[in-house]
Amino acid sequence: MIKAAEIIETGTSILFVTLDSLRYDVARTALEDGRTPWLKCLLPEGGWERRHTPGSFTLPAHMAFFSGFLPKVPRPEQPPRLWECRPPAFKTVAKETFIFDAPNLLQGLRQHGYRTVCVGGVTYFSRETPLGSVLPDLFDEDHWRPEFCSPEIDSTRHQVDQAIELTERYRECPLYLFVNVSATHVPHGHYVNDSRDSLASQTAALAYADSHLGRLISTLTEKQRWLIIMCADHGDAFGDDGFHGRGIAHPVVMNVPFAAWVS
């Protein structure tokens, strides 16, 4: 069990990675087939957990994440949450859970000396529109460039370069470093030389991102201890039962890969 309250009290930095739109079945199969060797080495024993996302597309899922609601296990009994907002008096919270007395997790972490930094990916983090500023505004500092976004075939490399540079810049304080990996979000057909997005092209996008994610985590954990959380915000339908896209309550959209560990 991860004791988040203790981790934050000791000032351990936190890396939160969302693999945008990544289906659970794609993540699991890619791991089993050896397409993601870095993640196979880094993920906890058992690999990816199947969990249920709190939102069926990027904006509501991330608003829930930053409010303390990570994907839930698909069974009635839930483990203690890593963190949650100070509850009403009648509610009991596990001692392992970090309780923040603020409207969202990021403000709560600031009260404990953390700097919150966002490396955006999809356009909900781009500030190109009023809606694209909602999520970045939650952070102390946010970064987005067109080469971080999914149409760029080497987007994850650019994002990881930026994330590593930020960790070098802020060595003196604990970080909450958030990276929204856009490679697994449409369009990703270019990873298989196809104009259409598919299970195969999302798998290829994840295989591309694997080594860069490995580089990020290996670099961060080489010199200090980190709490690492990786998950998808939602999945994507590619013709399943006739459905395409996200924002729908189809199992391929609502089931997401999840992993959390301290390294």
Backbone as JSON, one array per atom type, in Angstrom:
{
  "sequence": "MIKAAEIIETGTSILFVTLDSLRYDVARTALEDGRTPWLKCLLPEGGWERRHTPGSFTLPAHMAFFSGFLPKVPRPEQPPRLWECRPPAFKTVAKETFIFDAPNLLQGLRQHGYRTVCVGGVTYFSRETPLGSVLPDLFDEDHWRPEFCSPEIDSTRHQVDQAIELTERYRECPLYLFVNVSATHVPHGHYVNDSRDSLASQTAALAYADSHLGRLISTLTEKQRWLIIMCADHGDAFGDDGFHGRGIAHPVVMNVPFAAWVS",
  "N": [[0.84, -1.2, 0.0], [0.55, 2.21, -0.86], [1.61, 4.86, 1.03], [0.46, 7.74, 0.95], [0.12, 10.06, 2.52], [2.33, 10.03, 4.24], [4.37, 10.09, 2.34], [4.07, 12.64, 1.18], [4.41, 14.29, 3.39], [7.14, 13.91, 3.8], [8.18, 15.19, 1.63], [8.53, 13.96, -0.87], [8.94, 13.88, -4.36], [6.51, 13.9, -7.03], [5.51, 12.2, -9.9], [3.16, 12.38, -12.36], [1.71, 10.8, -14.96], [-0.35, 10.92, -17.73], [-1.52, 8.84, -20.2], [-2.82, 9.73, -22.96], [-6.02, 8.84, -24.01], [-5.49, 6.1, -24.11], [-6.35, 2.79, -24.47], [-7.24, 0.16, -22.19], [-7.02, -2.52, -23.07], [-5.24, -2.3, -25.19], [-2.9, -1.37, -23.88], [-2.36, -3.52, -22.13], [-2.05, -5.73, -23.92], [0.1, -4.85, -25.5], [2.11, -4.83, -23.58], [2.23, -7.57, -22.89], [3.01, -8.64, -25.33], [5.55, -7.76, -25.66], [5.98, -5.24, -26.71], [6.41, -2.97, -25.26], [9.02, -2.69, -23.75], [10.45, -1.11, -21.88], [8.48, -0.16, -20.12], [7.66, -2.61, -19.14], [9.8, -3.31, -17.54], [9.68, -1.29, -15.62], [7.11, -0.98, -14.51], [5.02, -1.91, -11.69], [4.96, -5.23, -10.14], [2.94, -7.48, -11.91], [2.1, -5.67, -13.76], [-0.01, -3.56, -15.73], [-2.92, -2.38, -14.07], [-6.44, -2.92, -14.45], [-8.71, -0.35, -14.48], [-11.5, 1.87, -13.72], [-12.27, 4.83, -15.33], [-12.94, 8.2, -14.15], [-13.99, 9.92, -16.02], [-15.17, 10.35, -19.39], [-13.87, 11.65, -21.41], [-11.09, 13.9, -22.13], [-11.2, 16.41, -20.63], [-13.17, 16.23, -18.37], [-12.11, 13.94, -17.1], [-9.5, 14.71, -16.31], [-10.07, 16.92, -14.69], [-11.29, 15.58, -12.6], [-9.12, 13.95, -11.76], [-7.28, 15.92, -10.84], [-8.72, 16.85, -8.75], [-8.52, 14.93, -6.91], [-9.55, 12.42, -7.49], [-8.69, 9.52, -8.63], [-8.58, 6.87, -11.16], [-10.82, 4.14, -10.45], [-10.81, 0.88, -8.9], [-12.31, -1.98, -10.47], [-14.43, -3.09, -8.76], [-16.68, -3.66, -5.97], [-15.51, -3.14, -3.38], [-13.21, -0.72, -2.44], [-9.75, 0.26, -2.4], [-7.91, 2.32, 0.01], [-7.92, 5.76, -0.87], [-5.33, 7.61, -2.58], [-5.22, 10.36, -2.12], [-7.37, 12.97, -0.9], [-9.78, 15.64, -0.76], [-10.31, 17.56, 2.24], [-12.65, 15.96, 4.19], [-16.23, 15.98, 5.09], [-17.3, 16.14, 8.56], [-18.45, 13.72, 9.41], [-17.28, 11.68, 7.97], [-14.88, 9.07, 7.72], [-11.44, 8.76, 7.08], [-8.82, 6.84, 5.69], [-5.67, 6.47, 7.36], [-3.46, 6.45, 5.72], [-4.06, 8.03, 3.57], [-3.52, 11.12, 1.95], [-4.72, 14.14, 3.07], [-5.99, 17.02, 1.75], [-6.47, 20.44, 2.37], [-7.99, 22.2, 0.56], [-9.36, 23.48, -2.56], [-8.52, 21.85, -4.65], [-6.17, 19.23, -5.53], [-3.7, 20.28, -6.38], [-3.48, 22.85, -5.3], [-3.52, 22.05, -2.66], [-1.1, 20.62, -2.44], [0.71, 22.71, -2.83], [0.55, 24.01, -0.41], [2.14, 22.41, 1.08], [4.67, 22.9, 0.22], [5.23, 22.11, -2.37], [6.03, 22.5, -5.86], [4.02, 22.88, -8.64], [3.91, 21.59, -11.83], [3.19, 21.55, -15.27], [3.43, 19.65, -18.19], [2.07, 19.9, -21.08], [0.0, 18.15, -23.52], [-2.25, 17.2, -25.42], [-4.74, 19.42, -26.93], [-6.33, 20.47, -24.89], [-4.58, 21.42, -23.07], [-3.31, 23.53, -24.2], [-3.74, 26.29, -24.22], [-4.72, 27.54, -26.45], [-7.35, 28.13, -26.79], [-10.12, 29.49, -24.85], [-11.18, 27.36, -23.29], [-9.02, 25.68, -23.39], [-7.36, 26.68, -21.48], [-8.23, 26.1, -18.97], [-7.35, 23.74, -17.53], [-4.45, 24.11, -17.52], [-4.35, 26.45, -15.95], [-4.54, 25.57, -13.35], [-2.04, 24.98, -12.42], [1.22, 25.92, -11.06], [2.99, 26.44, -13.06], [3.06, 26.05, -16.54], [3.63, 24.25, -19.61], [3.52, 24.17, -23.08], [3.84, 23.32, -26.46], [3.44, 23.28, -30.07], [4.81, 21.0, -30.99], [4.49, 19.21, -28.96], [2.11, 17.96, -29.32], [-0.29, 15.55, -30.61], [-0.34, 15.36, -33.56], [2.37, 15.62, -34.19], [4.95, 13.46, -34.92], [7.05, 12.79, -33.28], [6.38, 13.5, -30.69], [6.49, 12.67, -27.96], [9.18, 12.52, -27.32], [9.93, 15.23, -27.39], [8.33, 16.19, -25.29], [9.33, 14.77, -23.08], [11.98, 15.66, -23.03], [11.5, 18.31, -22.26], [10.32, 17.88, -19.72], [12.4, 16.68, -18.26], [14.26, 18.76, -18.27], [12.92, 20.58, -16.65], [12.92, 19.28, -14.17], [15.6, 19.42, -13.58], [15.83, 22.13, -13.25], [14.35, 22.7, -10.96], [15.49, 21.62, -8.51], [15.59, 22.1, -5.82], [13.19, 21.95, -4.49], [10.24, 20.0, -3.65], [8.52, 18.41, -6.33], [5.47, 18.37, -8.17], [5.07, 16.88, -10.93], [3.5, 16.88, -13.93], [2.68, 15.11, -16.85], [1.13, 15.01, -19.9], [0.82, 12.64, -22.11], [0.63, 12.76, -25.51], [0.86, 11.14, -27.74], [-0.59, 8.76, -27.93], [-3.1, 9.62, -28.41], [-5.55, 10.33, -30.9], [-4.53, 12.08, -33.91], [-3.01, 8.97, -34.72], [-2.43, 7.28, -36.74], [-0.22, 7.65, -38.36], [1.88, 6.27, -37.24], [1.78, 3.76, -38.25], [1.84, 4.16, -40.9], [-0.67, 4.88, -42.03], [-3.7, 6.5, -42.89], [-5.83, 6.21, -41.27], [-6.97, 5.88, -37.88], [-6.48, 3.34, -35.45], [-6.69, 0.23, -33.53], [-4.22, -0.98, -34.01], [-2.59, 1.19, -34.73], [-2.68, 2.75, -32.41], [-1.42, 1.03, -30.66], [1.13, 0.98, -31.84], [1.82, 3.65, -31.43], [2.03, 3.71, -28.63], [4.16, 1.93, -28.33], [6.16, 3.44, -29.55], [6.3, 5.59, -27.69], [7.28, 4.33, -25.46], [10.15, 4.01, -24.94], [10.92, 6.64, -24.45], [9.4, 7.29, -22.21], [10.58, 5.5, -20.47], [13.13, 6.63, -20.37], [12.54, 9.06, -19.13], [11.58, 8.27, -16.55], [13.73, 6.76, -15.57], [15.77, 8.69, -15.49], [14.72, 10.53, -13.64], [14.5, 9.0, -11.26], [17.05, 8.26, -10.72], [18.57, 9.8, -8.95], [16.95, 10.51, -6.83], [14.06, 9.78, -4.76], [10.85, 8.99, -6.03], [7.29, 9.25, -6.22], [5.35, 7.59, -8.49], [2.8, 7.79, -10.82], [0.89, 6.38, -13.31], [-1.48, 6.43, -15.89], [-4.3, 6.05, -18.12], [-6.49, 8.62, -19.3], [-8.89, 8.07, -20.45], [-10.38, 5.7, -22.73], [-10.53, 4.83, -26.28], [-12.84, 4.35, -28.89], [-12.73, 2.28, -31.71], [-14.59, 1.6, -33.78], [-15.83, -0.34, -32.28], [-18.63, -2.22, -31.57], [-19.85, -0.55, -33.36], [-19.26, 1.99, -32.49], [-17.31, 5.03, -32.4], [-14.56, 6.93, -31.25], [-14.63, 8.98, -28.24], [-16.04, 10.07, -25.06], [-18.27, 8.65, -24.57], [-20.11, 6.1, -22.85], [-18.91, 3.52, -23.21], [-17.47, 0.3, -22.64], [-14.78, 0.09, -23.68], [-13.96, 2.68, -23.62], [-14.26, 3.43, -20.95], [-12.71, 1.66, -19.44], [-9.47, 1.71, -18.24], [-5.83, 1.64, -18.29], [-3.78, 1.46, -15.34], [-1.27, 2.34, -13.0], [0.74, 2.55, -10.06], [3.52, 3.44, -8.1], [6.4, 3.56, -5.92], [9.62, 4.7, -6.45]],
  "CA": [[0.0, 0.0, 0.0], [1.29, 3.47, -0.93], [1.21, 5.75, 2.12], [0.62, 9.06, 0.34], [0.26, 11.08, 3.56], [3.73, 10.0, 4.67], [5.19, 10.49, 1.2], [4.0, 14.09, 1.0], [5.03, 14.9, 4.56], [8.6, 13.84, 3.65], [8.58, 15.98, 0.48], [8.86, 13.14, -2.03], [8.38, 14.41, -5.59], [5.46, 13.09, -7.65], [5.35, 12.23, -11.36], [1.86, 11.89, -12.79], [1.68, 10.71, -16.42], [-1.56, 10.39, -18.35], [-1.36, 8.4, -21.59], [-4.12, 10.2, -23.4], [-6.89, 7.98, -24.84], [-4.96, 4.74, -24.22], [-7.25, 1.72, -24.03], [-6.64, -0.85, -21.32], [-6.65, -3.73, -23.82], [-4.04, -1.98, -25.96], [-1.76, -1.32, -22.96], [-2.09, -4.87, -21.63], [-1.54, -6.57, -25.01], [1.43, -4.36, -25.87], [3.03, -5.3, -22.54], [2.37, -9.02, -23.01], [3.66, -8.96, -26.6], [6.92, -7.23, -25.67], [6.07, -4.0, -27.47], [6.78, -1.88, -24.34], [10.0, -3.31, -22.85], [10.81, -0.22, -20.77], [7.39, -0.2, -19.14], [7.67, -3.93, -18.5], [10.82, -3.27, -16.48], [9.43, -0.25, -14.64], [5.81, -1.11, -13.84], [4.99, -2.85, -10.55], [4.66, -6.62, -10.45], [1.57, -7.63, -12.41], [1.89, -4.77, -14.88], [-1.12, -2.62, -15.68], [-4.22, -2.7, -13.47], [-7.61, -2.4, -15.14], [-9.5, 0.52, -13.62], [-12.56, 2.65, -14.34], [-11.99, 6.26, -15.32], [-14.05, 9.05, -13.71], [-14.47, 10.77, -17.11], [-15.1, 9.66, -20.69], [-12.96, 12.37, -22.32], [-9.94, 14.49, -21.45], [-11.46, 17.48, -19.67], [-13.72, 15.78, -17.07], [-11.21, 12.99, -16.45], [-8.41, 15.42, -15.64], [-10.63, 17.7, -13.58], [-11.45, 14.63, -11.49], [-7.79, 13.58, -11.28], [-6.67, 17.02, -10.08], [-9.54, 17.05, -7.56], [-8.23, 13.83, -5.99], [-10.26, 11.2, -7.86], [-8.0, 8.7, -9.61], [-9.42, 5.75, -11.61], [-11.19, 3.21, -9.39], [-10.76, -0.55, -9.21], [-13.64, -2.39, -10.93], [-15.11, -3.98, -7.81], [-17.36, -2.84, -4.95], [-14.59, -2.71, -2.31], [-12.14, 0.14, -2.96], [-8.63, 0.51, -1.48], [-7.84, 3.72, 0.41], [-7.47, 6.69, -1.91], [-4.04, 8.25, -2.32], [-5.46, 11.69, -1.56], [-8.7, 13.53, -1.08], [-10.09, 16.91, -0.09], [-10.79, 17.43, 3.62], [-14.05, 15.51, 4.12], [-17.11, 16.43, 6.18], [-16.95, 15.58, 9.87], [-18.96, 12.36, 9.62], [-16.58, 10.71, 7.13], [-13.58, 8.6, 8.2], [-10.48, 8.58, 5.99], [-7.67, 6.01, 6.08], [-4.53, 7.27, 7.77], [-2.49, 6.49, 4.62], [-4.52, 9.01, 2.58], [-3.15, 12.52, 2.14], [-5.9, 15.0, 3.07], [-5.62, 18.41, 1.43], [-7.49, 21.41, 2.79], [-7.97, 23.13, -0.56], [-10.34, 23.07, -3.56], [-7.99, 20.81, -5.53], [-4.92, 18.63, -5.07], [-2.53, 21.1, -6.68], [-3.4, 23.87, -4.25], [-3.17, 21.37, -1.42], [0.33, 20.33, -2.46], [1.44, 23.97, -2.66], [0.59, 24.29, 1.03], [3.2, 21.57, 1.64], [5.95, 23.27, -0.37], [5.43, 21.56, -3.71], [5.81, 23.3, -7.06], [3.23, 22.08, -9.57], [4.36, 21.91, -13.19], [2.46, 20.81, -16.3], [3.92, 19.53, -19.57], [0.85, 19.55, -21.78], [0.07, 17.36, -24.74], [-3.39, 17.49, -26.28], [-5.03, 20.85, -26.96], [-6.91, 20.94, -23.63], [-3.49, 22.02, -22.28], [-2.55, 24.36, -25.13], [-4.11, 27.7, -24.09], [-5.11, 28.09, -27.75], [-8.75, 28.54, -26.66], [-10.45, 29.7, -23.43], [-11.3, 26.06, -22.63], [-7.68, 25.11, -23.31], [-6.63, 27.3, -20.37], [-8.82, 25.69, -17.69], [-6.45, 22.81, -16.83], [-3.15, 24.73, -17.21], [-4.48, 27.46, -14.9], [-4.46, 24.94, -12.03], [-0.63, 24.74, -12.09], [2.12, 27.05, -10.9], [3.74, 26.66, -14.3], [2.65, 25.1, -17.58], [4.39, 24.31, -20.86], [2.92, 23.52, -24.25], [4.26, 23.76, -27.79], [2.82, 22.41, -31.08], [5.51, 19.72, -31.14], [4.06, 18.32, -27.89], [0.76, 17.5, -29.63], [-0.32, 14.26, -31.31], [0.05, 15.33, -34.98], [3.84, 15.52, -34.28], [5.28, 12.04, -34.8], [8.05, 12.61, -32.22], [5.9, 14.36, -29.61], [6.89, 12.25, -26.61], [10.58, 12.92, -27.11], [9.94, 16.66, -27.06], [7.74, 16.36, -23.97], [10.25, 14.23, -22.07], [13.1, 16.61, -22.95], [11.03, 19.44, -21.46], [10.11, 17.45, -18.35], [13.71, 16.48, -17.62], [14.85, 20.09, -18.06], [12.23, 21.19, -15.51], [13.39, 18.66, -12.93], [16.93, 19.98, -13.31], [15.65, 23.53, -12.84], [13.73, 22.78, -9.64], [16.09, 20.59, -7.66], [15.58, 22.49, -4.41], [11.87, 21.82, -3.86], [9.51, 18.85, -4.18], [7.75, 18.7, -7.54], [4.36, 17.58, -8.74], [5.33, 17.01, -12.36], [2.44, 16.25, -14.71], [2.94, 15.01, -18.28], [0.03, 14.44, -20.66], [1.41, 12.06, -23.32], [-0.37, 12.91, -26.58], [1.12, 10.23, -28.86], [-1.64, 7.74, -27.99], [-4.34, 10.29, -28.81], [-5.66, 10.51, -32.35], [-4.25, 11.05, -34.91], [-1.8, 8.17, -34.56], [-2.26, 6.39, -37.89], [1.1, 7.83, -38.98], [2.85, 5.3, -36.7], [1.7, 2.54, -39.08], [1.72, 4.64, -42.27], [-2.07, 4.77, -42.42], [-4.45, 7.72, -42.6], [-6.87, 5.87, -40.31], [-6.56, 5.51, -36.53], [-6.95, 1.97, -35.19], [-6.0, -0.45, -32.44], [-2.83, -1.21, -34.4], [-1.81, 2.44, -34.69], [-2.51, 3.16, -31.02], [-0.37, 0.14, -30.13], [2.41, 1.47, -32.36], [2.1, 4.91, -30.75], [2.51, 3.38, -27.29], [5.5, 1.34, -28.5], [7.06, 4.59, -29.78], [6.46, 6.39, -26.47], [7.83, 3.5, -24.38], [11.56, 4.28, -24.59], [11.01, 7.99, -23.89], [8.9, 7.2, -20.84], [11.64, 4.84, -19.72], [14.2, 7.61, -20.17], [12.07, 10.02, -18.14], [11.51, 7.69, -15.2], [15.08, 6.38, -15.16], [16.49, 9.92, -15.17], [14.18, 11.12, -12.4], [14.71, 8.15, -10.08], [18.48, 7.95, -10.55], [19.18, 10.55, -7.86], [16.04, 10.73, -5.71], [12.86, 8.93, -4.68], [9.65, 9.57, -6.62], [6.02, 8.55, -6.36], [5.02, 7.62, -9.92], [1.45, 7.35, -11.17], [0.65, 6.38, -14.75], [-2.79, 5.9, -16.27], [-4.99, 6.75, -19.2], [-7.65, 9.4, -18.85], [-10.05, 7.38, -21.02], [-10.01, 4.95, -23.92], [-11.05, 5.31, -27.56], [-13.5, 3.3, -29.67], [-12.35, 2.22, -33.12], [-15.59, 0.77, -34.43], [-16.37, -1.34, -31.35], [-20.1, -2.17, -31.56], [-20.25, 0.55, -34.2], [-18.9, 3.28, -31.89], [-16.0, 5.61, -32.67], [-14.21, 8.09, -30.44], [-14.69, 9.0, -26.78], [-17.2, 10.82, -24.6], [-19.37, 7.7, -24.52], [-19.9, 5.17, -21.73], [-18.64, 2.18, -23.71], [-16.38, -0.29, -21.84], [-13.43, 0.37, -24.17], [-13.67, 4.06, -23.22], [-14.25, 3.58, -19.49], [-11.65, 0.83, -18.85], [-8.17, 2.32, -18.5], [-4.68, 1.09, -17.56], [-3.36, 2.26, -14.18], [-0.17, 1.81, -12.18], [1.32, 3.51, -9.11], [4.58, 2.84, -7.32], [7.44, 4.45, -5.43], [10.91, 4.25, -6.95]],
  "C": [[0.88, 1.25, 0.0], [0.74, 4.42, 0.13], [1.43, 7.19, 1.66], [0.79, 10.16, 1.38], [1.71, 11.17, 4.02], [4.65, 10.49, 3.56], [5.22, 12.01, 1.04], [4.6, 14.82, 2.2], [6.55, 14.91, 4.45], [9.09, 14.57, 2.4], [9.05, 15.16, -0.71], [8.19, 13.72, -3.28], [7.43, 13.4, -6.23], [5.48, 13.3, -9.15], [4.0, 11.61, -11.69], [1.81, 11.96, -14.31], [0.32, 10.19, -16.84], [-1.24, 10.07, -19.81], [-2.71, 8.63, -22.26], [-4.79, 9.2, -24.34], [-6.47, 6.52, -24.9], [-5.94, 3.72, -23.64], [-6.5, 0.73, -23.14], [-6.2, -2.07, -22.12], [-5.4, -3.51, -24.67], [-2.8, -2.0, -25.05], [-1.36, -2.72, -22.5], [-1.47, -5.75, -22.72], [-0.15, -6.15, -25.43], [2.48, -4.83, -24.86], [3.29, -6.8, -22.7], [3.14, -9.43, -24.27], [5.08, -8.41, -26.71], [7.08, -5.94, -26.44], [6.5, -2.82, -26.59], [7.79, -2.4, -23.32], [10.4, -2.42, -21.67], [9.73, -0.25, -19.69], [7.34, -1.55, -18.43], [8.68, -3.97, -17.36], [10.43, -2.34, -15.33], [8.12, -0.42, -13.87], [5.89, -2.07, -12.67], [4.7, -4.27, -11.02], [3.18, -6.77, -10.83], [1.25, -6.68, -13.55], [0.73, -3.82, -14.67], [-2.31, -3.2, -14.91], [-5.31, -2.2, -14.41], [-8.42, -1.59, -14.13], [-10.57, 1.25, -14.43], [-12.25, 4.13, -14.22], [-13.18, 7.05, -14.79], [-14.61, 9.93, -14.82], [-14.25, 10.12, -18.46], [-14.36, 10.45, -21.75], [-12.02, 13.23, -21.48], [-10.31, 15.48, -20.35], [-12.06, 16.97, -18.36], [-12.82, 14.79, -16.35], [-10.12, 13.72, -15.68], [-8.92, 16.33, -14.52], [-10.84, 16.81, -12.37], [-10.09, 14.25, -10.9], [-7.21, 14.67, -10.37], [-7.51, 17.41, -8.86], [-9.36, 15.91, -6.55], [-8.86, 12.5, -6.34], [-9.53, 10.47, -8.98], [-8.91, 7.56, -10.06], [-9.62, 4.72, -10.5], [-11.06, 1.76, -9.85], [-12.17, -1.03, -9.54], [-14.29, -3.44, -10.02], [-15.72, -3.12, -6.7], [-16.43, -2.3, -3.87], [-13.43, -1.93, -2.92], [-11.0, 0.25, -1.95], [-8.66, 1.97, -1.04], [-7.34, 4.59, -0.74], [-6.11, 7.25, -1.55], [-4.23, 9.59, -1.64], [-6.91, 12.09, -1.77], [-8.83, 14.82, -0.3], [-10.61, 16.64, 1.32], [-12.28, 17.1, 3.61], [-14.92, 16.15, 5.19], [-16.84, 15.62, 7.44], [-17.38, 14.14, 10.04], [-18.17, 11.29, 8.87], [-15.21, 10.36, 7.72], [-12.69, 8.31, 6.99], [-9.31, 7.76, 6.51], [-6.45, 6.88, 6.37], [-3.47, 7.38, 6.67], [-2.82, 7.57, 3.59], [-4.05, 10.41, 2.94], [-4.41, 13.36, 2.02], [-5.44, 16.43, 2.8], [-6.8, 19.33, 1.75], [-7.51, 22.54, 1.76], [-8.97, 22.63, -1.6], [-9.85, 21.99, -4.52], [-6.64, 20.35, -5.0], [-3.74, 19.56, -5.27], [-2.37, 22.23, -5.66], [-3.01, 23.25, -2.91], [-1.69, 21.05, -1.33], [1.17, 21.6, -2.29], [1.58, 24.31, -1.18], [1.66, 23.47, 1.74], [4.53, 21.79, 0.93], [6.21, 22.73, -1.75], [5.28, 22.65, -4.77], [5.11, 22.4, -8.07], [3.51, 22.54, -10.99], [3.68, 20.98, -14.18], [3.22, 20.83, -17.61], [2.74, 19.01, -20.38], [1.1, 18.72, -23.03], [-1.05, 17.71, -25.69], [-3.83, 18.94, -26.06], [-5.8, 21.35, -25.74], [-5.85, 21.56, -22.72], [-2.75, 23.1, -23.06], [-2.7, 25.86, -24.93], [-4.47, 28.34, -25.44], [-6.56, 28.58, -27.75], [-9.02, 28.81, -25.19], [-10.56, 28.37, -22.68], [-9.94, 25.39, -22.46], [-6.81, 25.73, -22.23], [-7.11, 26.81, -19.01], [-7.87, 24.79, -16.91], [-5.08, 23.43, -16.55], [-3.22, 25.76, -16.08], [-4.39, 26.88, -13.49], [-3.01, 24.86, -11.52], [0.11, 26.05, -11.81], [2.75, 27.44, -12.22], [3.27, 25.61, -15.31], [3.42, 25.35, -18.86], [3.63, 23.56, -21.94], [3.49, 24.16, -25.51], [3.61, 22.84, -28.81], [3.49, 21.06, -31.21], [5.22, 18.75, -29.98], [2.76, 17.58, -28.24], [0.79, 16.31, -30.6], [-0.03, 14.31, -32.81], [1.57, 15.23, -35.2], [4.26, 14.09, -33.99], [6.3, 11.76, -33.69], [7.67, 13.41, -30.97], [6.42, 13.96, -28.24], [8.34, 12.6, -26.32], [10.65, 14.38, -26.69], [9.39, 16.89, -25.65], [8.69, 15.9, -22.87], [11.47, 15.13, -21.93], [12.71, 17.8, -22.06], [10.88, 19.05, -19.98], [11.43, 17.28, -17.61], [14.37, 17.82, -17.34], [14.22, 20.76, -16.83], [12.69, 20.58, -14.19], [14.79, 19.13, -12.57], [16.81, 21.4, -12.76], [15.18, 23.63, -11.4], [14.22, 21.66, -8.74], [15.87, 20.86, -6.18], [14.22, 22.34, -3.75], [11.18, 20.58, -4.41], [8.62, 19.28, -5.35], [6.53, 17.8, -7.65], [4.46, 17.83, -10.23], [4.28, 16.2, -13.12], [2.81, 16.27, -16.19], [1.74, 14.33, -18.93], [0.59, 13.95, -22.0], [0.35, 12.04, -24.43], [-0.24, 11.87, -27.68], [0.01, 9.2, -29.04], [-3.02, 8.32, -28.29], [-4.37, 10.4, -30.33], [-5.16, 11.91, -32.73], [-2.97, 10.28, -34.58], [-1.62, 7.16, -35.7], [-0.9, 6.49, -38.53], [2.14, 6.86, -38.42], [2.81, 3.96, -37.45], [1.49, 2.91, -40.55], [0.31, 4.48, -42.82], [-2.76, 6.09, -42.08], [-5.54, 7.48, -41.56], [-6.26, 5.51, -38.95], [-7.21, 4.17, -36.18], [-6.28, 1.43, -33.93], [-4.52, -0.62, -32.76], [-2.02, 0.08, -34.31], [-1.68, 2.97, -33.27], [-1.44, 2.3, -30.33], [1.01, 0.62, -30.58], [2.8, 2.79, -31.7], [2.63, 4.66, -29.34], [3.91, 2.78, -27.35], [6.53, 2.44, -28.76], [7.35, 5.32, -28.48], [7.24, 5.65, -25.39], [9.25, 3.9, -23.98], [11.72, 5.67, -23.99], [10.47, 8.04, -22.47], [9.92, 6.52, -19.94], [12.77, 5.8, -19.4], [13.79, 8.62, -19.1], [12.14, 9.45, -16.74], [12.9, 7.31, -14.71], [15.89, 7.6, -14.75], [16.03, 10.49, -13.84], [14.57, 10.31, -11.18], [16.17, 7.81, -9.84], [19.05, 8.59, -9.29], [18.24, 10.78, -6.67], [14.82, 9.83, -5.84], [11.66, 9.69, -5.25], [8.45, 8.65, -6.41], [5.6, 8.71, -7.82], [3.61, 7.05, -10.12], [1.31, 7.47, -12.68], [-0.72, 5.78, -15.02], [-3.24, 6.57, -17.55], [-6.12, 7.57, -18.6], [-8.95, 8.76, -19.32], [-9.52, 6.53, -22.17], [-10.63, 5.55, -25.16], [-11.68, 4.13, -28.28], [-13.08, 3.4, -31.12], [-13.31, 1.27, -33.86], [-16.19, -0.31, -33.55], [-17.88, -1.17, -31.24], [-20.63, -0.99, -32.37], [-19.87, 1.93, -33.68], [-17.49, 3.71, -32.3], [-15.78, 6.79, -31.72], [-14.39, 7.88, -28.95], [-15.88, 9.83, -26.36], [-18.46, 9.96, -24.55], [-19.06, 6.67, -23.43], [-19.77, 3.73, -22.21], [-17.48, 1.6, -22.9], [-14.97, 0.02, -22.36], [-13.0, 1.8, -23.86], [-13.47, 4.16, -21.71], [-13.2, 2.73, -18.79], [-10.29, 1.4, -19.23], [-7.06, 1.59, -17.76], [-4.26, 2.05, -16.44], [-2.21, 1.56, -13.49], [0.34, 2.92, -11.27], [2.36, 2.79, -8.29], [5.57, 3.91, -6.87], [8.77, 3.86, -5.86], [12.0, 5.25, -6.64]]
}
